């Protein structure tokens, strides 16, 4: 077969691909080729071919030549962010073109102002089938000038992205956020069970299914059509397994396609008046701390570029990887749940074959193991940062952390170790998970970082370790001098620099008062919860497992206002049967020693999906099959769960609660199924059935629901996101989502008023019930049951005992007339401070 000669598709200056300021291209993650710095404004076909794909934002096109060579032409860098502005497409997918035909025209002036770079990579994306045997050198070229010559590998003709002898199946990605870190790791874990070589192919790009990082770099989104291809003795089984895994959802679900560019936390944080000596950020872990500034600066690890021989450097890298792997496995074996999950992510990346292969290729070129590892990791870090996906970008810290750990093992350097002074508040640009895990929690009063996000692994660790923390404060935190006195108030997201005597005394008093209140509350945790004027307020605990139930009971819970049954249904391939559910519910009921147990029926969909429930792709899953809608969509699951609940003894201890109700018809449908189940089981006693108020529809029609429900319980987390139209799982909106927003409070007030018409009690089982500042206003609105986290139960009960309902009602009336959540929170804080002062 003859070679293929490609002509220049652009007028411009030809340059090596290495000079492309983007690791995805420079590191040849998509294939080999050249780059052109354009002087013209029209992209032409470099050969006779067929259009495989024109990118949706019109900035890139892929062709397949008659001999099967696939050519990607990408106009400029970061031009996807223009959303098609400045581009005009002259061809369509599937169209045949001749060499020199116009493909895309673009506004050169606009791109020069808006794009990161004009340089245009021309890449052969199936380098396993074609190699470049001759290429143009640096020079100015006109359209039609020689660009490169390709020769087929082993003389084979390739007609598609699937090679001869490969098994292939297509699948449309139903996953909520595409193939990001978690599903990539699951796919890789499954693929490694097979001897076959398995790959994921999307349009013209391909990555090993055994490489989580490789798959993440494909930036596969919700709704993308991809192919799973495999070759080898068990290829058929491998393809079937991977396709079923993806179609099953892997605990993910569909969602709106993410935006091309992530929004920074700083861009959406509520504005506060500038105040000298005060920095503001976003809470990563709650708490109040007084301490001194300790600058936490990571030292650079110096590595030589030139290696001491391929054999020596390969052994050095393998030894270092083995050492780090052993350390991670040891740490994971004795850590808590949060630590195990994070270390598990690090281990998954460490096992990535593409990462190791990239490093070994550089070692073969004469580089040292350290240089090769740093370059390999760095390429993927840049690639993930450039994808415009916040969930993928969150994994950058994990890769950087892994890079440092392996480099330390290679160089023999010890981990950064320093003696921290008492009350150290760590200040850093960013903290890596291993750095936080490397300090004693007792030595750290808190930490504050310039960058980072509230859902990062460091934030999760801080909460688990009980360390107050704020993130995304900005570069100003790096200017704070070592040893400066600080007050870190995570709840308000503030860092007070060099506080004066009055401010320091106030913080010390607040901390001392907190400790005293906690101790007193703990001592009285098992006393009945009744207000100062004698109104009975039940204080229950939210639980999600037997251990949670035991902890809640130990902290004085008068029952459980919410048992999240998802712990039984998620992270497994098949649903639990009736016997397994009944055993689990009985164990939790027994742990509560006869106290009421409100069991929420299965609440999946949206941000929680079960692998065996492949929910059809939805444009907006938060508004799709969720909660009760899933149960009515698959009533056999609901009936099995109802039967298991009805088997718990004593009958009547368990109450049943339905999530995500939006209409009376849904309540009636579940009631009918419950009555049918009772008849089949020979049960005649009444079993209470209540609904969660999580949608504005339910709040507005609370009077209708209360006429037929036995109780209402407000899920303030979901109610807040639906009232404010803000995704509560989005870290960029974290600082703006506050359930004390007047609109949310008005929904709660309407719920209580509607329920009162039918003498139906109303509880709150969402996050607001655990917010001590919010408790008085909830009682003032008419709530008579609070279900909080186990840790906060003693303090919630202690607060209830010093409240007067008439004062709470006056507070609620004032709050409903305010115009912002900040104003409501300030009002409630002032009220709480006064109540606590009087109560003391």
TALINLIN-V874948 format. One record per pair of residues at least 6 apart in sequence whose ideal C-beta (glycine too) atoms are under 7 Angstrom apart, sorted by sequence separation. I is the first residue (numbers start at 1). GAP is how many residues later the second one is. D is the distance in Angstrom with one decimal. If there is no record, write none. Layout:
I_GAP_D, I_GAP_D
//
This chain:
20_6_4.9, 24_6_6.3, 55_6_7.0, 64_6_5.2, 65_6_6.9, 91_6_6.1, 112_6_6.0, 124_6_5.6, 162_6_4.5, 173_6_6.7, 208_6_5.4, 209_6_6.8, 220_6_6.1, 307_6_4.2, 349_6_6.9, 363_6_6.3, 452_6_6.4, 453_6_7.0, 530_6_5.4, 531_6_6.2, 543_6_4.7, 569_6_6.0, 604_6_5.3, 609_6_6.0, 618_6_3.8, 631_6_6.6, 648_6_4.9, 661_6_5.9, 693_6_5.4, 706_6_6.1, 721_6_6.2, 727_6_6.3, 768_6_4.8, 818_6_5.1, 54_7_5.0, 111_7_5.7, 191_7_4.5, 199_7_5.3, 200_7_5.5, 207_7_3.6, 408_7_6.4, 462_7_4.1, 488_7_5.5, 496_7_6.2, 530_7_6.8, 569_7_6.5, 618_7_6.9, 631_7_4.0, 691_7_6.8, 698_7_6.4, 705_7_6.6, 721_7_4.3, 726_7_4.8, 755_7_4.8, 17_8_5.9, 18_8_5.5, 62_8_6.2, 63_8_4.9, 124_8_6.7, 156_8_6.9, 175_8_5.6, 199_8_6.6, 207_8_5.1, 230_8_4.5, 272_8_5.5, 332_8_5.0, 335_8_6.6, 384_8_4.9, 385_8_5.7, 499_8_7.0, 529_8_5.2, 552_8_6.4, 568_8_4.8, 589_8_5.1, 625_8_6.0, 720_8_6.8, 778_8_7.0, 788_8_5.0, 17_9_6.4, 53_9_4.9, 62_9_6.8, 199_9_5.7, 200_9_5.2, 230_9_4.9, 363_9_4.8, 384_9_6.0, 486_9_6.2, 487_9_3.9, 529_9_6.5, 543_9_5.6, 588_9_6.5, 604_9_6.5, 645_9_5.3, 658_9_6.6, 678_9_6.9, 693_9_6.5, 728_9_5.6, 815_9_4.9, 818_9_6.6, 51_10_6.5, 52_10_4.4, 62_10_4.9, 136_10_5.7, 199_10_5.8, 207_10_6.7, 362_10_3.7, 459_10_6.6, 486_10_6.5, 529_10_4.4, 605_10_6.0, 615_10_5.1, 702_10_6.3, 726_10_6.5, 752_10_5.1, 768_10_6.6, 786_10_6.0, 17_11_6.7, 52_11_6.4, 136_11_5.5, 198_11_4.0, 207_11_5.3, 228_11_5.1, 332_11_4.0, 384_11_6.2, 385_11_5.9, 486_11_6.3, 541_11_3.0, 549_11_6.5, 645_11_6.1, 717_11_5.8, 726_11_5.2, 751_11_6.0, 775_11_6.8, 51_12_6.0, 52_12_5.1, 60_12_6.7, 61_12_5.5, 90_12_4.5, 91_12_5.5, 136_12_6.6, 198_12_6.6, 331_12_5.6, 332_12_6.3, 384_12_5.5, 459_12_6.5, 487_12_5.1, 658_12_5.3, 815_12_6.0, 50_13_6.8, 60_13_6.6, 90_13_6.1, 135_13_4.3, 205_13_5.5, 269_13_6.4, 359_13_4.3, 362_13_5.8, 484_13_6.1, 485_13_5.6, 568_13_6.1, 674_13_6.9, 724_13_6.5, 814_13_6.1, 49_14_3.9, 50_14_5.4, 60_14_4.4, 90_14_6.8, 134_14_6.6, 228_14_4.8, 359_14_5.0, 362_14_6.7, 484_14_5.6, 485_14_6.1, 585_14_6.5, 691_14_5.7, 764_14_5.7, 17_15_6.9, 20_15_5.0, 49_15_5.9, 59_15_6.9, 60_15_6.6, 89_15_5.6, 90_15_6.9, 134_15_4.1, 200_15_5.5, 228_15_5.4, 328_15_5.1, 381_15_5.3, 447_15_7.0, 606_15_5.1, 674_15_6.1, 17_16_5.4, 19_16_6.4, 49_16_4.7, 59_16_5.1, 88_16_7.0, 132_16_5.2, 133_16_5.5, 202_16_5.4, 431_16_6.3, 487_16_6.6, 541_16_3.6, 568_16_5.9, 605_16_6.3, 606_16_5.0, 721_16_6.8, 17_17_5.9, 48_17_7.0, 59_17_6.6, 87_17_6.0, 88_17_4.5, 265_17_5.7, 359_17_4.2, 454_17_6.3, 480_17_5.8, 540_17_5.7, 543_17_5.0, 613_17_6.9, 720_17_6.0, 724_17_6.3, 769_17_4.2, 16_18_6.9, 17_18_5.4, 45_18_6.5, 47_18_5.3, 48_18_6.1, 52_18_6.7, 132_18_6.0, 133_18_4.8, 191_18_4.0, 192_18_5.3, 200_18_6.6, 202_18_5.6, 328_18_5.5, 329_18_7.0, 358_18_3.9, 381_18_5.3, 426_18_6.2, 431_18_5.8, 453_18_6.2, 470_18_6.7, 477_18_6.8, 540_18_5.8, 656_18_6.9, 671_18_6.0, 691_18_5.0, 769_18_5.6, 770_18_4.1, 87_19_5.1, 131_19_7.0, 191_19_4.6, 209_19_7.0, 328_19_5.3, 380_19_6.1, 381_19_6.4, 416_19_6.8, 420_19_6.8, 424_19_6.1, 430_19_5.4, 452_19_3.7, 453_19_6.6, 539_19_5.7, 540_19_4.6, 541_19_5.5, 542_19_6.6, 605_19_6.7, 670_19_7.0, 690_19_5.3, 693_19_5.4, 720_19_4.5, 724_19_7.0, 764_19_5.3, 769_19_4.7, 770_19_4.8, 14_20_5.8, 15_20_4.9, 59_20_4.0, 86_20_5.7, 130_20_4.6, 131_20_5.8, 424_20_5.6, 425_20_5.3, 429_20_6.7, 447_20_6.6, 452_20_6.0, 468_20_5.6, 470_20_5.4, 487_20_4.7, 538_20_5.4, 540_20_5.5, 542_20_4.5, 543_20_5.4, 544_20_4.2, 605_20_4.7, 606_20_4.7, 689_20_6.6, 690_20_5.2, 693_20_6.9, 699_20_6.9, 723_20_5.2, 762_20_6.3, 763_20_6.5, 811_20_5.2, 59_21_6.1, 86_21_4.0, 130_21_6.9, 188_21_6.5, 355_21_5.7, 358_21_6.9, 424_21_6.1, 425_21_4.8, 426_21_3.9, 427_21_5.5, 428_21_5.2, 429_21_4.9, 430_21_4.8, 446_21_6.0, 451_21_6.5, 469_21_6.1, 538_21_7.0, 540_21_3.5, 605_21_3.7, 613_21_6.9, 689_21_5.6, 690_21_3.8, 691_21_6.1, 692_21_5.4, 693_21_4.5, 694_21_4.2, 720_21_6.9, 723_21_5.2, 762_21_5.5, 775_21_6.2, 14_22_5.7, 15_22_6.2, 130_22_5.8, 131_22_5.9, 187_22_5.6, 188_22_5.2, 202_22_5.9, 325_22_6.8, 355_22_6.9, 377_22_5.5, 423_22_4.7, 425_22_6.5, 429_22_6.0, 430_22_5.4, 436_22_5.6, 446_22_4.1, 447_22_5.0, 448_22_5.2, 449_22_5.0, 468_22_4.2, 473_22_6.4, 545_22_5.3, 605_22_6.6, 688_22_4.0, 690_22_6.3, 693_22_6.9, 762_22_6.5, 763_22_3.3, 764_22_5.7, 765_22_4.0, 770_22_4.5, 13_23_6.9, 57_23_5.2, 59_23_6.9, 129_23_6.5, 130_23_6.4, 188_23_6.4, 415_23_5.6, 420_23_4.4, 425_23_6.6, 444_23_5.5, 446_23_6.0, 450_23_5.8, 470_23_5.3, 544_23_5.0, 688_23_6.6, 690_23_6.0, 692_23_4.8, 716_23_4.4, 761_23_5.2, 763_23_6.7, 764_23_7.0, 772_23_6.0, 12_24_4.4, 13_24_4.4, 86_24_4.1, 129_24_5.6, 188_24_4.7, 202_24_4.6, 420_24_6.8, 433_24_4.7, 437_24_6.6, 441_24_4.4, 449_24_6.7, 450_24_5.8, 603_24_4.9, 667_24_5.7, 694_24_3.9, 720_24_5.2, 723_24_5.9, 761_24_6.3, 763_24_6.1, 772_24_6.8, 775_24_5.6, 779_24_6.3, 12_25_5.2, 46_25_6.4, 57_25_6.7, 86_25_5.9, 122_25_6.8, 128_25_6.6, 201_25_6.4, 325_25_5.7, 355_25_6.9, 377_25_6.9, 433_25_5.8, 436_25_5.2, 441_25_6.5, 448_25_5.7, 450_25_5.4, 470_25_6.5, 563_25_6.3, 605_25_5.0, 694_25_5.1, 719_25_6.3, 775_25_6.9, 10_26_4.7, 12_26_4.1, 57_26_5.5, 58_26_4.6, 124_26_6.5, 200_26_5.9, 201_26_4.3, 324_26_6.5, 377_26_4.2, 436_26_6.8, 441_26_6.0, 604_26_5.6, 693_26_6.5, 696_26_5.8, 756_26_6.4, 779_26_6.3, 11_27_6.9, 12_27_4.7, 57_27_4.6, 129_27_6.5, 185_27_4.8, 431_27_4.9, 450_27_5.1, 695_27_5.6, 696_27_5.8, 739_27_6.9, 772_27_5.8, 776_27_5.7, 8_28_6.8, 10_28_5.0, 11_28_5.0, 12_28_6.4, 59_28_5.8, 184_28_4.0, 187_28_6.4, 200_28_6.2, 201_28_5.8, 404_28_7.0, 433_28_6.1, 450_28_5.8, 602_28_6.9, 694_28_7.0, 716_28_7.0, 719_28_6.2, 739_28_6.6, 780_28_3.5, 11_29_3.3, 58_29_3.7, 75_29_6.4, 129_29_4.3, 321_29_6.4, 374_29_6.1, 405_29_6.1, 448_29_5.5, 529_29_6.6, 602_29_6.0, 739_29_4.4, 752_29_5.3, 779_29_4.5, 780_29_4.4, 10_30_5.7, 43_30_5.9, 198_30_6.9, 199_30_5.1, 373_30_6.7, 525_30_5.5, 526_30_4.8, 601_30_5.8, 628_30_5.0, 661_30_4.3, 752_30_3.1, 58_31_5.0, 75_31_5.7, 181_31_6.8, 184_31_4.3, 401_31_4.1, 525_31_3.2, 628_31_6.0, 629_31_6.6, 642_31_6.7, 646_31_6.6, 656_31_6.5, 661_31_6.4, 752_31_6.5, 777_31_6.9, 780_31_5.1, 781_31_4.8, 43_32_6.1, 79_32_6.6, 82_32_6.0, 126_32_6.3, 184_32_5.1, 198_32_4.4, 222_32_5.6, 400_32_6.4, 401_32_5.6, 560_32_6.1, 627_32_3.7, 628_32_5.3, 642_32_5.7, 646_32_6.8, 651_32_6.9, 656_32_7.0, 660_32_6.8, 745_32_6.9, 749_32_4.9, 776_32_4.7, 780_32_3.1, 803_32_6.5, 10_33_5.9, 197_33_6.4, 209_33_6.1, 222_33_5.8, 373_33_5.5, 374_33_6.6, 397_33_6.7, 401_33_5.1, 559_33_6.3, 569_33_5.8, 627_33_2.7, 628_33_5.8, 652_33_6.3, 655_33_4.2, 656_33_5.1, 657_33_4.9, 658_33_5.0, 659_33_4.8, 662_33_4.7, 748_33_5.2, 802_33_6.0, 9_34_5.3, 196_34_4.4, 197_34_5.4, 223_34_6.7, 373_34_6.6, 563_34_6.1, 565_34_6.3, 626_34_5.0, 632_34_6.8, 639_34_6.0, 643_34_5.7, 651_34_5.7, 657_34_6.9, 658_34_6.6, 660_34_5.6, 663_34_6.8, 714_34_5.9, 740_34_5.9, 777_34_5.5, 9_35_4.7, 54_35_5.5, 76_35_5.2, 126_35_6.7, 181_35_6.3, 196_35_6.2, 197_35_5.6, 222_35_5.8, 397_35_5.9, 563_35_6.6, 565_35_6.2, 569_35_6.6, 575_35_7.0, 602_35_6.4, 638_35_6.3, 642_35_4.7, 646_35_5.8, 655_35_6.3, 657_35_5.9, 659_35_6.7, 660_35_6.7, 662_35_4.4, 776_35_5.6, 777_35_5.1, 9_36_6.7, 79_36_5.0, 179_36_5.4, 180_36_6.4, 196_36_3.2, 221_36_5.6, 397_36_7.0, 559_36_4.0, 562_36_6.1, 563_36_4.6, 564_36_6.1, 565_36_6.9, 566_36_6.9, 662_36_6.0, 745_36_6.8, 9_37_4.6, 54_37_6.6, 78_37_5.9, 179_37_6.9, 195_37_5.4, 196_37_6.7, 221_37_7.0, 370_37_5.5, 558_37_6.0, 559_37_3.6, 560_37_5.0, 561_37_5.3, 563_37_6.3, 565_37_5.8, 566_37_6.2, 575_37_6.0, 601_37_6.2, 632_37_5.7, 646_37_6.0, 661_37_5.1, 664_37_7.0, 714_37_6.1, 802_37_3.6, 54_38_6.9, 77_38_6.2, 78_38_4.1, 195_38_5.5, 196_38_5.2, 553_38_6.0, 559_38_6.4, 560_38_6.1, 562_38_5.8, 566_38_6.5, 570_38_6.6, 573_38_5.8, 574_38_5.6, 628_38_5.1, 635_38_6.3, 639_38_5.9, 643_38_6.7, 667_38_6.2, 777_38_5.3, 7_39_5.1, 54_39_6.0, 76_39_4.1, 77_39_4.6, 195_39_5.6, 196_39_4.2, 549_39_4.5, 553_39_5.8, 573_39_6.2, 602_39_6.1, 712_39_6.2, 6_40_4.1, 51_40_5.1, 53_40_5.7, 77_40_4.3, 161_40_4.9, 194_40_5.0, 198_40_5.0, 370_40_4.9, 448_40_6.2, 553_40_6.8, 570_40_5.9, 601_40_5.8, 664_40_5.3, 6_41_5.4, 51_41_6.7, 76_41_6.3, 179_41_4.2, 369_41_5.7, 370_41_6.7, 546_41_5.2, 550_41_5.1, 569_41_5.3, 646_41_6.8, 664_41_6.1, 667_41_6.1, 30_42_6.4, 51_42_5.7, 61_42_5.3, 76_42_5.2, 77_42_6.5, 178_42_4.8, 196_42_4.5, 317_42_6.2, 446_42_4.2, 546_42_5.5, 549_42_4.2, 566_42_6.0, 628_42_6.6, 667_42_6.1, 4_43_6.4, 51_43_6.3, 61_43_6.0, 161_43_6.7, 178_43_4.2, 194_43_6.6, 549_43_5.9, 712_43_5.3, 50_44_6.8, 51_44_4.8, 76_44_6.4, 100_44_6.2, 178_44_5.4, 194_44_3.9, 198_44_6.4, 661_44_6.9, 664_44_6.8, 50_45_7.0, 75_45_5.1, 161_45_6.6, 177_45_6.9, 543_45_6.7, 546_45_6.1, 50_46_5.2, 51_46_6.4, 58_46_6.5, 74_46_6.3, 176_46_6.4, 178_46_6.9, 314_46_6.6, 317_46_6.9, 599_46_5.5, 73_47_6.6, 74_47_5.1, 173_47_5.8, 175_47_6.1, 191_47_6.6, 448_47_5.1, 719_47_6.9, 49_48_5.8, 699_48_4.1, 702_48_6.3, 706_48_5.6, 712_48_6.1, 714_48_6.8, 716_48_6.1, 73_49_5.4, 173_49_6.0, 314_49_5.8, 320_49_7.0, 349_49_6.3, 429_49_6.3, 702_49_4.3, 706_49_4.3, 711_49_6.2, 717_49_4.6, 48_50_5.5, 173_50_6.4, 313_50_4.7, 349_50_6.3, 427_50_5.3, 700_50_6.4, 711_50_5.3, 712_50_4.8, 713_50_4.4, 714_50_4.7, 715_50_6.1, 716_50_3.0, 717_50_5.3, 48_51_5.5, 71_51_6.6, 72_51_4.6, 172_51_6.5, 173_51_4.9, 190_51_5.6, 191_51_6.3, 696_51_6.3, 699_51_5.5, 703_51_3.4, 706_51_6.8, 707_51_5.2, 709_51_6.5, 713_51_7.0, 715_51_4.6, 716_51_5.9, 777_51_5.7, 45_52_4.4, 47_52_5.1, 190_52_6.0, 317_52_4.0, 346_52_6.0, 350_52_6.2, 699_52_4.9, 702_52_3.2, 706_52_4.4, 711_52_6.8, 713_52_4.9, 714_52_6.3, 716_52_4.0, 773_52_6.4, 776_52_6.7, 45_53_6.6, 46_53_6.7, 71_53_6.2, 72_53_5.1, 172_53_5.3, 173_53_6.2, 310_53_5.8, 316_53_4.4, 345_53_5.6, 349_53_5.5, 427_53_5.7, 702_53_5.7, 45_54_5.6, 70_54_6.8, 310_54_5.9, 703_54_5.2, 706_54_3.9, 774_54_6.4, 22_55_5.2, 45_55_6.3, 69_55_6.2, 70_55_4.7, 170_55_6.0, 171_55_6.1, 187_55_6.1, 190_55_5.5, 313_55_5.8, 346_55_6.8, 599_55_5.5, 601_55_6.6, 773_55_4.6, 776_55_5.8, 21_56_6.7, 44_56_5.3, 45_56_4.6, 70_56_4.9, 307_56_6.2, 313_56_4.3, 317_56_6.4, 346_56_5.6, 597_56_5.7, 603_56_4.1, 657_56_6.0, 773_56_5.6, 776_56_6.7, 44_57_6.4, 69_57_6.9, 170_57_5.2, 171_57_6.5, 596_57_6.5, 597_57_5.0, 598_57_4.6, 599_57_5.9, 600_57_4.7, 601_57_5.7, 603_57_6.9, 44_58_6.0, 45_58_5.9, 169_58_6.9, 187_58_6.4, 599_58_6.7, 601_58_6.6, 693_58_5.1, 44_59_6.2, 168_59_5.2, 169_59_5.5, 186_59_6.6, 307_59_5.7, 394_59_6.8, 397_59_6.4, 398_59_6.6, 585_59_6.0, 589_59_5.1, 594_59_6.2, 596_59_6.4, 598_59_5.2, 600_59_5.6, 773_59_5.5, 776_59_6.9, 42_60_5.7, 43_60_4.8, 168_60_7.0, 306_60_6.4, 307_60_5.5, 397_60_6.6, 581_60_6.2, 585_60_6.0, 772_60_6.6, 4_61_5.7, 43_61_4.4, 68_61_6.3, 69_61_4.8, 168_61_4.4, 307_61_4.1, 425_61_4.9, 167_62_6.8, 305_62_6.2, 306_62_6.3, 307_62_6.9, 394_62_6.1, 575_62_6.1, 578_62_5.1, 582_62_4.2, 586_62_5.2, 4_63_5.6, 42_63_4.9, 166_63_4.7, 167_63_5.2, 305_63_6.4, 425_63_5.6, 581_63_3.5, 585_63_5.0, 9_64_5.9, 41_64_6.1, 166_64_6.4, 186_64_5.2, 304_64_4.9, 589_64_5.4, 4_65_5.6, 6_65_6.9, 41_65_5.6, 162_65_6.6, 166_65_4.6, 303_65_6.1, 578_65_5.3, 582_65_4.4, 589_65_6.3, 1_66_6.6, 161_66_6.9, 165_66_5.3, 305_66_4.8, 578_66_4.9, 582_66_6.9, 41_67_4.5, 162_67_5.0, 183_67_4.8, 303_67_3.2, 304_67_6.7, 749_67_6.3, 163_68_7.0, 167_68_4.4, 303_68_5.2, 167_69_5.4, 183_69_6.1, 585_69_6.8, 38_70_6.8, 169_70_5.2, 745_70_5.8, 746_70_6.0, 303_71_6.2, 745_71_5.9, 167_72_5.0, 171_72_5.0, 173_73_6.5, 174_73_6.7, 742_73_6.9, 169_74_5.1, 175_74_6.8, 742_74_6.3, 171_75_5.3, 174_75_6.1, 175_75_6.7, 177_75_6.7, 171_76_6.0, 176_76_4.5, 742_76_5.5, 175_77_4.1, 176_77_4.6, 742_77_6.6, 176_78_5.8, 177_78_6.5, 125_79_4.4, 176_79_4.2, 745_79_6.9, 38_80_5.6, 125_80_6.2, 174_80_5.5, 741_80_4.2, 37_81_6.2, 69_81_5.4, 177_81_6.7, 324_81_4.9, 740_81_4.9, 37_82_5.2, 38_82_5.7, 324_82_5.4, 742_82_6.2, 738_83_3.8, 35_84_5.1, 36_84_4.9, 740_84_4.5, 35_85_6.4, 67_85_6.6, 321_85_6.4, 324_85_5.3, 740_85_5.2, 35_86_4.9, 36_86_6.5, 320_86_5.1, 323_86_4.6, 35_87_7.0, 738_87_6.9, 33_88_6.1, 34_88_5.4, 740_88_6.8, 33_89_4.9, 68_89_5.6, 320_89_3.8, 33_90_3.9, 67_90_5.8, 68_90_3.1, 320_90_4.5, 32_91_7.0, 33_91_5.5, 68_91_5.2, 342_91_5.3, 7_92_6.2, 31_92_4.6, 32_92_5.7, 600_92_7.0, 30_93_5.2, 31_93_4.9, 31_94_4.4, 316_94_6.1, 30_95_5.6, 32_95_5.3, 21_96_5.5, 25_96_4.5, 31_96_4.7, 25_98_6.7, 339_98_6.6, 20_99_5.6, 44_99_5.3, 32_100_5.6, 20_101_5.5, 34_101_5.9, 46_101_6.1, 34_102_6.7, 40_103_6.8, 301_103_6.6, 17_104_6.3, 303_104_6.4, 622_105_6.9, 301_106_4.5, 301_107_6.6, 10_110_6.1, 301_110_6.2, 301_112_6.6, 9_113_6.7, 34_113_6.4, 34_114_6.1, 342_115_4.7, 299_117_6.5, 298_118_6.7, 342_119_6.7, 14_122_4.9, 338_122_5.1, 339_122_6.8, 607_122_5.4, 15_123_5.9, 338_123_6.0, 14_124_6.2, 14_125_6.0, 339_125_7.0, 262_126_6.1, 294_126_6.1, 338_126_4.1, 13_127_5.4, 14_127_5.2, 261_127_5.1, 294_127_6.8, 260_128_4.7, 262_128_4.3, 336_128_5.8, 12_129_6.6, 292_129_6.2, 3_130_7.0, 294_130_4.3, 296_130_4.5, 11_131_5.5, 258_131_5.6, 262_131_6.6, 292_131_5.9, 294_131_6.6, 296_131_6.4, 11_132_5.5, 72_132_5.7, 291_132_3.4, 292_132_6.7, 293_132_6.0, 294_132_5.4, 295_132_5.6, 296_132_4.1, 8_133_4.3, 10_133_6.6, 290_133_6.5, 291_133_5.9, 292_133_6.6, 294_133_6.8, 8_134_6.8, 9_134_6.8, 70_134_5.0, 291_134_4.1, 293_134_5.4, 8_135_5.9, 296_135_6.8, 8_136_6.5, 212_136_5.7, 213_136_6.4, 289_136_6.4, 7_137_4.9, 8_137_4.6, 212_137_6.7, 7_138_6.3, 7_139_6.5, 8_139_4.7, 213_139_5.0, 7_140_5.7, 212_140_5.6, 214_140_4.2, 5_141_6.8, 6_141_4.7, 62_141_6.3, 211_141_5.1, 213_141_6.1, 6_142_5.2, 62_142_4.4, 211_142_5.5, 213_142_5.7, 210_143_5.4, 211_143_3.7, 5_144_5.1, 6_144_7.0, 208_145_6.4, 3_146_5.4, 4_146_4.5, 208_146_5.8, 3_147_6.1, 3_148_4.8, 53_150_4.8, 1_151_5.6, 52_151_6.5, 53_151_6.8, 52_152_5.9, 561_152_6.4, 1_154_5.6, 291_154_3.8, 291_155_6.6, 1_156_6.2, 289_156_4.1, 289_157_4.0, 287_159_6.7, 185_163_4.4, 217_163_6.4, 181_164_6.8, 217_166_4.7, 213_167_5.1, 217_167_6.9, 281_167_6.8, 216_168_6.3, 219_168_4.6, 219_170_6.7, 284_170_5.2, 283_171_6.6, 282_172_5.2, 285_174_6.2, 30_175_5.9, 284_175_3.6, 216_176_5.6, 83_177_6.9, 285_177_3.7, 284_178_5.6, 285_178_4.1, 81_179_5.0, 289_179_4.9, 80_180_5.4, 81_180_5.2, 288_180_6.4, 287_181_2.9, 285_182_6.0, 286_182_6.4, 285_183_5.9, 285_184_4.3, 284_185_4.1, 284_186_6.0, 283_187_5.8, 284_187_4.6, 293_187_4.9, 295_187_5.2, 29_188_6.0, 265_188_6.2, 282_188_6.4, 293_188_6.7, 294_188_6.8, 281_189_4.1, 282_189_5.7, 293_189_5.9, 281_190_5.7, 282_190_5.0, 293_190_6.2, 281_191_5.0, 292_191_5.4, 293_191_4.4, 281_192_3.6, 292_192_6.6, 24_193_7.0, 280_193_6.9, 292_193_5.9, 293_193_5.6, 279_194_5.0, 292_194_6.5, 291_195_5.7, 279_197_5.4, 290_197_5.5, 279_198_5.9, 289_199_4.6, 288_201_5.3, 561_202_5.4, 287_203_5.1, 562_203_4.0, 286_204_5.2, 561_204_4.7, 285_205_6.2, 286_205_5.8, 266_206_6.2, 265_207_4.1, 283_207_4.7, 266_208_6.8, 283_208_6.3, 180_209_6.9, 283_210_5.2, 180_211_4.5, 181_211_6.9, 282_211_5.5, 180_212_5.2, 281_212_5.1, 280_213_5.5, 177_214_5.1, 181_214_4.7, 280_214_5.4, 290_214_6.9, 279_215_7.0, 278_216_5.8, 279_216_4.5, 290_217_5.4, 278_218_5.7, 279_218_6.9, 290_218_6.4, 277_219_6.4, 288_219_6.8, 277_220_4.8, 277_221_6.1, 290_221_6.7, 288_222_6.2, 288_223_5.8, 542_223_6.0, 561_224_6.1, 562_225_5.1, 561_226_2.5, 560_227_7.0, 555_235_5.1, 557_236_5.6, 556_237_5.4, 552_238_4.3, 555_238_4.3, 556_238_5.7, 551_239_4.2, 555_239_5.6, 552_241_6.5, 556_241_5.9, 537_242_6.5, 548_242_6.4, 540_245_6.5, 542_245_5.2, 538_246_6.9, 541_246_6.4, 542_246_6.6, 537_247_5.9, 538_247_4.4, 539_247_5.3, 540_247_4.1, 541_247_6.6, 542_247_5.9, 537_249_6.7, 539_249_6.8, 541_249_5.3, 541_252_5.7, 539_254_6.3, 539_257_5.4, 539_258_4.9, 539_261_6.5, 537_263_5.0, 525_268_6.6, 529_268_4.6, 525_269_4.0, 531_269_5.9, 532_269_6.6, 531_270_6.9, 532_270_5.7, 535_270_5.0, 529_271_5.0, 530_271_6.7, 532_271_6.1, 533_271_5.1, 522_272_4.8, 525_272_6.4, 529_272_6.9, 531_272_5.0, 532_272_5.2, 533_272_5.7, 521_273_3.8, 531_273_6.6, 521_274_4.6, 524_274_6.3, 531_274_5.6, 455_276_4.4, 521_276_6.9, 454_277_5.0, 518_277_6.4, 521_277_3.8, 453_278_4.6, 517_278_6.5, 520_278_6.6, 454_280_4.8, 517_281_6.7, 251_319_6.0, 251_320_6.4, 390_342_7.0, 29_350_6.8, 27_352_3.9, 253_352_6.3, 253_353_6.4, 29_354_6.4, 23_355_6.9, 23_356_4.2, 253_356_4.0, 252_357_5.8, 251_358_5.6, 23_359_3.6, 24_359_4.8, 23_360_5.4, 249_360_4.5, 251_360_6.3, 250_361_5.9, 24_362_6.7, 249_362_5.5, 253_362_5.6, 248_363_4.1, 254_363_4.6, 256_363_6.2, 22_364_6.6, 248_364_6.5, 254_364_4.4, 256_364_5.5, 249_365_5.5, 255_365_7.0, 248_366_5.5, 249_366_6.7, 255_366_5.4, 247_367_5.5, 254_367_4.9, 253_368_4.7, 223_394_6.4, 174_440_6.7, 174_443_4.9, 172_445_6.8, 176_445_6.4, 282_452_5.9, 282_453_5.0, 268_464_5.5, 268_465_6.1, 270_465_6.1, 265_466_6.9, 269_466_4.6, 270_466_6.2, 265_467_5.7, 268_467_6.7, 268_468_6.0, 263_469_4.8, 270_552_6.8
//
